[in-house]
Amino acid sequence: MSNPRINLIIGIISISIFPVLVKWAPVSGVTSAFYRMLLGLLFLLPYVLFRRKFTMPGGALWLPIVLCGIIFATDIAVWNLSIHYSNATQATLLTNLSPVWVGVGTFLFLPDKPGSRFWLGTLVALTGMVVLIGIDTFTSMKLDLGFALAVLSGLLYATYMLVSKTVLNKIDIVSFMTVSMAVSSIYLFVICLIFKQPLWHFEPVIWGVFAVQGLVCQLIGWLTINSAMKQMDAKSVSLSLLSQAVVTGLFAWLFIGEEITAQMIVGGIIILIGIAITYTGRNRSANQDSAGK
């Protein structure tokens, strides 16, 4: 069985390049999300069809899988709208409250209750996110539509993590992603039509960016993240995804020349410390359990 932490690292790196690609392809965020899902699905289908890797979900699984597709697509659309009504910095910070919502949802609905290490690690990691983005941004937030949409995006992200975790315990990853991405593609296509978002007549470089988004950010990124989540708990995965902000900053510095400040470095280190606190706690618990058997 593949190493879940290596899969998680690959997944985080894969999805972290998405904001940089969005800057290279200045088109509607909803349009970008639609092609990311559609092309990811098209890249996956040959493997599914020729290798016969698709397993038809059981009757009880169809509803949660379809919900995962709709929730994930809605999260992308809402996040882009939150940027439109506020700014990317505020939207990023509020969306990254998702580990808190995952912890609350796990506490309320799942048997694997979060312990003190998870809450401490989450607090430290979110503090690092505030430092990375800037305390001024945090203190100047307004309770407006953009604020509400960004919080909703975090709730949707957390809901996706919790629902998909329960589904992945009952079906293989490829079949789950085939159905959920097909649902997301149809759903986002309808949204593009309703809101009259551009779908055609793009330059070749834009189509190239869409292809990379579909193959790397969606297919490779979420195949590996879902693989990690199948073997790990949703709380640890959601908290680890906060490191995406650090990796995205590095990509932005390498490829589009964005500045990395001392404040960003300190914030990134604090985020990684918060994630390490949670994993250190889990390792100690696992070792103690092994010693007692």
N, C-alpha and C positions, 0 to 999 in steps of 0.2 A: 504494500500500500504506500502511496506517495506521502512524503513528509508534509503535513498540513501547514507548518510554519513557512517552509520554502514556498509552497503554493501561495500563501498569503502575501509574502514579500513580492513574488512575481505579479500577483494581482494588483497590489498597491502601486507598484512601478507602472504597470500597464494603464491603469485608470488615471494616474497622476499627470500624464502627458496631455490629457483631454483639454484642460483650460488653455494650454499653449496652442494646441491645434485650433481651438475656437478662435483665437486671436489671428491665426493665419487665414482663417476662412470666415470673413466678416459677413455672415448671413444670419437669418433668423435663428434664434436658439431652438425653437420648436422644430424648424426644418432640419437643423443639425441633429437634433435628437432622433427625428424620424429616420434619417438616413443611417445614423449610427445603429439603430435597432434593425432596420431592414437589411443593410449590407452585412451586419453580423449574422443574421439569419441565413442569408444567401451563401455566406462562406461556410456555414455549418451544414447546410442541407446536403451537399455532395457526400460528405462523410456519413451522414445519417442514412442516406438512401443506398449508397453503394456498399457500405459496410453493414447495413441493416442493424443499426445501433438504436433504432427507435423502439421504445416499448409504450404501447398504448396505455395511458393512465387509467386506473380503475375509476369506477363511477364516482366514488366519494372524493377522489383527488382533483377532478376537473375544476370544481369551484375554487379551491385555494390556489391552484396553478393559474387560472384565469385572473383571479384577484391579484396575484403577484405581478402578472403582466401589466394590469391596469394601474396598480399602485406605483410600480417602478416608473412607468411612463408618465403618470401624473406628477410624481416627484420631480422628474426632469423639467416638465413644463412649468410647474409652480416655482421651482428654483429660478428658472430663467425670468419668469414674471416678477419675482421678488427683486431681482437685479434691476429690472426696468423701473420699478416703483421706488427703489431705494438706491443701493449701490452694491457692487460685488463683495466688498469687504464686510459690510453688515450682514449680507445674505450668507456668506461663507461662515461667519461666526455663529449665527443663529441656527443654521442647518446642522452645524457640528455639535449641537446639543443632543443629537440622536443617541449617543451612548447613554445619556441620562434616561431618555424615554425607553430605550431597550432594557435598562436595568429596572425601571418601574414596571414595564410590561412583564418582564421575567418574574419579578417579585409577586405580581398579582395573578399571573396566569400559568406559569410553568413551575415544575417541581424543583428545578435547579436554581435556588434562590441566590442572589448576589450577596457576597460577603463583604466585610469591612474593607478588605484589600481592593475590591473592585471600586467601591465608592471613593476610597482615598486616591487610587490611581486616576479615576475619572476627574476628580477635583483638581489634581495636579496637572493633568493633561489639558483640561479646559483653561486653567490659569495660563499655561503655556500658549494656548491659542490666543488668549486675550493679549498677552505680551507680544506675540508674533504680529498680530494684526494692528495693535496699537491701543493703548488705554484710552486715548482721546476718542477713538471711534466707539469704544464700548460705552463711555460716559455720555456721548452725544446722541445716542440712539433715540429715535422718536417712535412712539406707539402709533404708527400709521399703517397703511395697507401693506407697504413693503415689509414692515416688521412682522405683521401677521402672516404673510405669505411665506416668509423665511422660516418662522416657527412651524408652520404647517408642513413645510418641506422636510424639516427634521423629524416631525411626527410620522410622515409618510415613509421616510427612509427607515426609521426604527420599526414601523409596522411591517415593511417588506422583509427586514432581517428576521423578525420573529416568525412571520408566516412561512417564509421560505425555509427556515430551519426545520419546522415541523414537516413540511412537504418533502424535503431532501432526505429525511429519515425513512421515507417510504417509496422513493422512486429514484432512478439513476439521474445523474446530473444532465447528461445530454438530452434525454427525453424532456426533462423539466424545462431546460433552456429553449428547446425547440418550440414548445407550446407557448411558453411565457413571452418569448421574443416575437412570435407570430402575433400574439394578442397585442403586445405593445406597438408593433408596427401598424396594425390596422387602426388601433386607437389613435395613435399620433397622426396617421394619415387623415383621419376624420377631423381631428383638431386643426390640422393645417388647412383643410378645405373650409371649415367653418370660419376661421379667423383670416382666411385669404393669405396664407403664408406662401412665399415663393417655393416652387418645387422643381422648376426646369430652367434651362438656359444659363447654366453656370459655366464658368471658365474651367478648363482642364485641371488647373491646380486645385480648384475647389473640390472637384470630383475625387482627386487624389487624396485630399485631406479627409473627405467623407469615408473613403475606402480604409484609410489607416484607423480612423475612429471605429469603424465597424469591426475590423480584424483585430486590432490591438486593444483598444479601450473597452470594447464590448465583449467580443468573443473570448480572446485570451484572458482579459482582465477578470471577467465574471465567471468563466470556467474555473479558473484557479481559486478565486475567492469562494465560490460555491463549494468547490472541492474542500477547501479549508473548513468552511462552515459545516460541512457534512460530518467532519471529524472533531470539530471544536464546538464551543458554545458561542451563541450569538453575541453575548456580552463582550467576550475577549476580541472577537472579530470586529465588532462595531467600534470598540475603543482603539484598536490597532489602525483602523481606517483614518483616524485623526492625523496619522503620520503622512497622509496624502498631502497635507498643506506644506510639509517640509520638502517632500520630493518634488512637488509642483514648483516650489521656489527655486530648487536647483535646476530643473528643466528650463524654467523661464530665464535663469541666469545664463545657462549654456547656449540656448537656441535663439532667444530674442533679446538678449542683453539687458534684462531687468536687473536692477541693483539688489544685492544682498547686504542688508545693514546689520550692525551689531545687535540691534534689537531683535531682528528676525532670527539670528543665530541663537541668541539666548532663549527666545520663545520656542524654537525648534528643539533645543536641548531639554527644556522643561517638559515639552510634550512627550519626548522619548522616555524621560524619567518616569512620567506618569504611566505610560504603557508598561515599562519594565516593572513597576511596583505590582501591577496586576499579575503579570506572568510569573514574577518571583514568588508571589503568594501561592499561585496555583502549583508551581513546581514543588514547593515545600509540602503542600497538602498531599500531593501525589506520592512523594517520597515517604511521608508518614503512613499513608494508607498501605503502601507496598511493604513497609517494615512490619505492619501489624498482621499481614497475611501469612 
